[in-house]
Amino acid sequence: MFQNKDMEKKYVIIEKSYVDSVDFKKVIETSSATLRYNLDGTKTIIKFIGEVPTFLSGDKIYSHSEIIETINNPDNGWIDTNE
């Protein structure tokens, strides 16, 4: 099945301190309350489709498989292996 690469979800990990700079009209999340944070609450994941929003310009862009690999690696601080 053909899928337009521009229409695939993309992901960026940002510092919590940067959340106030997010234009929620240009990303999938609707507010800071809908963001997923890492275990220590210092980073979050922003999702978008299409062009990279200007406020995320220069940040590392992850594909779906890359972000899943990142958050499922216990060394990265997104999951607790002691649960």
N, C-alpha and C positions, 0 to 999 in steps of 0.2 A: 504494500500500500504506500502510495506517495504521500509524504507530508512536507509541507513547506517549512524549511528550517527556521524561517523568521517567525513562525507561529508557535514554535516550541517554547515551553517555559524555561526561563533562565533564572539563575540564583546568584546572589551576592551575599557574602558574610560581612556585616559591618559591626563596628563597636556600638555599644548601647548609647554612648554619649553622642553619637551621630544620628540617632533616631529622630530628634527634633528637626533635622534637615530633610527628612523624607517627605516628598510630595506624594501623599497617598492616592492622588488621582491618577498617578502614572505607574502604580504597582498593583499587584493582586490583593495585597492586604488592605484592609479598610481603615485601620488605625493602629496605634502602638499596642493596643490591647489584644490585637489578633496576631502579634508576632510570636515566633518561637525563639526562646532564648536558650543559650547553653547552660550547663549546670551551675556555673558560678554567676550567671546573669550579666556577663560582661559583653556578650556578642549575640547578634540575632541574624536571622536569614530573611532577606528581601527577595520576593519573586516578581518577575515581570515577563511580559510577552512582547516580542517585537524589538524595536530599537532600544538601546541602553539609555535610560533616563540620564539627563545631564548631571544630576546630583550623584550618580553612581559612576560617572566617567572616570576611568583610570583604576577602578576596583577590579579584582579578579572575578571573572564571570565563570560560573560552574554550569555544566549540563546537569540534567536530572541524575544520570548515573554517577557523575562526579560528586554531587552534593550528598547523595545517599551513601557513597563510600566514605565521605568525610564525616558525616554525622554518626555512622555506624562503627567508626574506629574509636574505641574507648580512649585512646591516647589524645584525641582531639577535644574531649570534654563535653560532648553532647549527650552521651548515654552513661548511665550508672550500671556497671557490671555487677554490683553488689545487691541488686534488687532481686 
